[in-house]
């Protein structure tokens, strides 16, 4: 009886869950509206191609293209946190001083290094853009299989 009552109380809430997770600042909608995914590459990144290929697939699935620019690390991450850039590609360690301000992906080309200070190719995304973060994390997981 309690289970049936609980189901009746929560049933009206289910339609609101169909588009979860959402992007707090609307990255998905912005990419679609401007037909571009704004990506910064940190100069000195050894090989950004795997990350760019993944982001290009994300953009193309939304009818967009990559708009790529080279931006120095601190400036790129500040612009990412302010929403001027959608993603930053570079060699980042898990111990990045920005780790609380941004969402770093898993490494793209190798397993997580034992030394958390060792930089590896990752995609930095803006915190709160959960739909974008989840979509790119799933693409990374699929690519690593």
ABEGO torsion letter per residue (X at the ends): XAAAAAAAAAAAAAAAAAAOBBBAAGAAAAAAAAGBBBBBBBBGBABAAAAAAAAAAAAAAAGBBBBBBBBBAAAAAAAAAAGABABBBBBBBAABAAAAABBBBBBAABBBBABAABBBBBBBBBBGBAAAAAAAAAAAAAAAX
